[in-house]
Every structure is written in structure tokens, then in C-alpha cells.
């Protein structure tokens, strides 16, 4: 029986190979080959350019453990990822619930358009737009001083809250979309059954809606946490000197210092740490989902 199933699965796979081949070729060329090159660079003393001598070494990985700066910045980046993920869940989940269960027709389409609108603009444009809003004398400062009867001075530029605001604005659509899909799949009759059995709205939310929509929350958290930990544009532009994180240090190694071997090693250490965190959290998340 098992042999027949294996033969049947192989026969079913053959017609799909022409459709799968372009995708796997693209993944190989665009992802695996560059990653392989970065792995190779991370074990080198210098780039193999003309006239430069190089050799294999573990010194780039040892630099992470010998200098406490890198570990402190990594912890700061992990904290940044957790905070941004939390704020995205706090903002995105209620918005997704309203889209899935409250709004109907044209109003839902209009709000959905506003949610995905950040995807239609370049990341740098969004960041510099926030710089115009958060700086002293910017849009927020001018608007509040025009409304309030007293003078206030709002200057959030080059601060940690500015980094949080920029990152949340960039990634909250992921949380809204993933939660919307799971909330939309929840049968309204389950919510009505809970209400008819005497449960309050809060009890229905915590015992019915949130558990059933947990896969969307988990997927959104993963989609947000992983890129935020290694982000560098928002911390660099909105954070200034206070925006020095692990991702900005990696960027410096590639762009400013031109120390690609160390930058590659730091990148793979970050990748390993994120994979370890996801592996440790997987059993808990699997039970929650």
C-alpha cells in the first residue's frame, strides 16, 4: 500500500515539475547563491580582490564574542523587534477585527485600501515623510500649536520613539492582513452561540475569537519580528545617534568600513539567533495555534 502511494505521488509530481522549476531556479539564483557567497566571505580575512592576500579564519565570528558591543546591540535589536511586534498586534488586531466582522461593502474596501497603502510607496519615502512629521517645526508640531491655546515644542526626531513609530507604520499592514484572514474564516454562528449561552462580549473575545484567530497573530508576529530585528533604514534615519542597532552595524561593515567578512559573520550570527528563538518558541506557538 505504501509503495503504491509513493508511486502515485511521484506520478502526480511529474506534471507539476515544469511549473515548479522556474520558482526553484529563481530561489537558487536569487537566494541560495548569494547566501553561499556570504558564508564563504564570513570565513575570510579579507575580500578576494585583486592584489589582496586572504586566508580562512574564525576571527570574524570570534569578534562577536570578544567584543561586548555586538551582544549589547543584538539584545537591543531583539527588544526593538519585540516592542514593534507588540505595538503592531495592539494596533493591527482591532483593525483587522473591524474589517472582518463590523464593516461591510464599500466602507470595508475603502479601509482595506488605506491599510495596504504603505505597500504602494517606497520605504525611504515613508521614512522621510515621518521625518517631516516628527521634527521640530514639522507637521505635528505646527498642527498642535495651531489648535492648542498654549505653546508646545514637539521634536521626536532622532529618538527611540521615532524609530518605533516608523517601524510600526511600515509593518502593521502585515499584522492586519494575517489577522483579517483568520478572523474572516471564523463562523459568526460561533460568536452568536457564545453570546446566546450568556457569555459577555469580553468572554467571547478571549475564549472564542482570539483562540481561533491565533494562527493569524502568530504568522503576523513572525513576519514582523524577523525583519525588524535586522532593520537599519528606520533606525538610521529616524534614530540618529540613538538609532544604533545590530542592523546598522552590519550595514556599516558593508557600506562604510568595507569589511564584508565581518559583516557577513555578524549577519549569520543574527540569522542563527533568530532561528534559535523561533525554534524554542515553536512548541508554545503550536499549542497556542
N, C-alpha and C positions, 0 to 999 in steps of 0.2 A: 504493500500500500504506500509506504513511504517513497519507494523508488518511483512509483507511478506519479506521485505528487511532484517529485523532483523533476521528472521528465516533462511533466505538464508545465511546470513553472519555467523551465528552460525554453520550451516551445513558445510560451507566451512572451518571453523576454526578447526573442529574436526580432519580431516585428517592431518592437519599441526601440531597438538599438539605433536606427537612423535618426530617431527623434532625440535620444539621449546623448548621442555622440557630440553634437555641437556644444551642448551645455558643459559636458565634462572636458572637452578640449579647451573651452574658454576658461573654466576653473583652473585647469592645469597651467595655461599660459599666463593668466592674469593674477593668480593667487599662489599656487604652489611653487612655481619657478622663482618669483621674487622672494618668497619666504625662504626657499632653499639658498638663494644667494645671500640673504641676510644672516642665515645660520652660519654660512661659510665665513662671512665677514666678521661675525662675533668672536670667532676663534683666531683672529689675525692680529698682529701687532700694528699693521698699517694697511692702507688700501694698496692693492697690487697695481699701482700706476707705473708709468714708465720712469725708470731711474730710481725707484724706491725699493729698498730691501724690506722684506717682511718674513715672518715666520708664524707658526702656530703657537698660541698661548692661551692660558686660562685667566690671564691677568685682568681681562675686561670684566669677567664675572666676579673675580676676587675684589675688584674695586668697589662693587656694590656692598660687599660685606665688610670691607675695611674702612669705608667712609660712612659715618652715621648720617650724613646729609641725605643720601639717597633713600635710606629706610624711613627717615622722617618725612621726606616728600612723598614717598609711596603711601604712608599712613594718612597723610593729609589728602591725597588724591582719593583714597578709599573712603574717607569720611565725606569728601565732596560728592562722590558717587552716591553714597547712602542718602545724604541730605537732598540731593536733586531728585533721586528716585522717590523719596518720601513726599516731597512737595508736588511732584508730578502725579502721584497717586491721590493726594488730597485734593488737587485741582481737577485732575482728569476724570476720576471715577464719578463724581457727581455730574459732571458734564456729560459723560457717556450715558449715565442713567437717564438724564433728562432727554437725551437724543433717542434712546431706545424705548422708553416707556411713557414719556409725557408728550413730547412734540409729535405732530403728525403732519403729513403733506408738505406744503411749500415752506413752512417755518422750519421743519426739520432739515430740508435741503439747504436753506439759507445758513443755518447754524453750522451744518456739516461743512459747507463751503468755507466758513470762517475758520473752522478747525484745521483744515488741510491747507489753508492759505500760506502758512510759512514754508511749505514744501515748494511753493512756486517761486520763491525768491532765493537768491544766493545767500550762503551763510554769512559772508562778510558784510553784505548789505544789511542783514538783520542785526549784526553786532554793532555796526557803526550807527544804525538807527537808534539802538539803545543808548549809545554814547551821546547822541544828541538829546535824548530824553533825560538822562540821569545826571548830566554835568551841571555845574553851577551856571545859572542863567539859561538853562536848557528849557525844553518844552514843559516838563513837570514843574520846575521852579517858577517859570513865568506864569503858568496856569494857576497854581495855588496862590501866588502873590496877587493875581488879578481878582481872585474870589474872596480871599480872607481879608479881614479888616486890619490885620497886623502883618508886619514884615517877617518872613521866614527865609532861611537860607538852606536849600537842599542841594547837596553835592554828594552823590553816591558813587561818582566815578572813582576808579582805582581803589575799590574796596571789595571785601569778600561778598557782601550782599549783592553788589553789581554782577559778580560772576555767577551767583546763584540765579539771579533774575534772567540773565542771558541764556544760561543753560536750560532752565526750566522752560523758557519760551521756545527754545529750539527742539526740545524733546517731549514736551507734554502731548503733542499730537499722537505719538506712538502709544501712550497710555490710553488716550481717548479711543483710538481705533481698536485696540485689542480688547478693551473692556466693553466697547459697544457691541462687538461681535458676540461675545459670550452673553451679555445682557439681552441682546436681541433674541438669542436662542432659548431663553427661559420662558416657559409657557406661562401666560398670565393666569391660567387657571390654578397654578400652584400658589401664586400670591393671593388670589381670591380665596383659596381653600384655607390658607393660614389665617386670613382675616375673619373668615366665617367661623373658625374654631376659637375665636376670642383673642387671638394674638394682636398685640399693638403694632403700629407701624414700625417702631424700633425693633421689636422682636422679629417681625417678618424680615426686616433688613438684615439683622445679624444672624438669623437662623436659616433663612431661605435664600435671599438674594445674594449676599456676599459669599457664602459657601459655593453656590452654583456658578458664580462668576469668578471664582478664584483662579481658574486657568488663564483668564484674560489678564488679571492682575499680575500673575507670575510671569507671563510672556512679556507684558509691558515693562515690568521691572528689569527683566534680563536685557531687553532691547535698549533700555536707558542706562543701566548701571555700567555695562561693559564699555560703551564708547565714552561715557563721561569720565571714567577713571583715567583714560588716556588723552582727554581733551587738552588742547593747547591754545586754540584761537580765542575763545571767550576769556580764559584767564589772562592771556597775554594782552588783549586789547582793553577789556573792562577792568581787569585787576591791577594792571601796572606792576609795581614792585610787590604788592601783596598777592599778586596772581602767579607766584612761582610755585608750580606743582611738578609732579613727576613727568607729565606730558610735555611741559615747557622745557624741562631739562633735556629730554630726548630730542626735541626739536632743535635745541641749541647745538647738540652734538652733531646733527646732520647739516645744519644750515650755517651756524656761526663758527663753531670750533672746527668743523670738518673732521671730526673724529668719528667716522662711521662705525668702526669696530665697537667702540664703547656704546654708541647709540643703539646699535643692533643688540648688544648684550643686555642693555637696560630694557629694551623693548621685549625681549623674550623672557626676561625675569618678570615683567609686568604680565605678560601672557600666562606664564606659569602660575602666578599668584591668583589671577582671575579664575583660571581653570580649577585650581585647588578650592577656591571659595565656592564656585558653582558645584563642584563635586561633593563638598561637605554639606552644602545646603540642599542637594538633590533629594535625599530621603525625606527631609522635612517638607520640602515643596511638593513632593509626590503624594505624601499623605494629605497635605492641605488641598491639593488639586483633585 
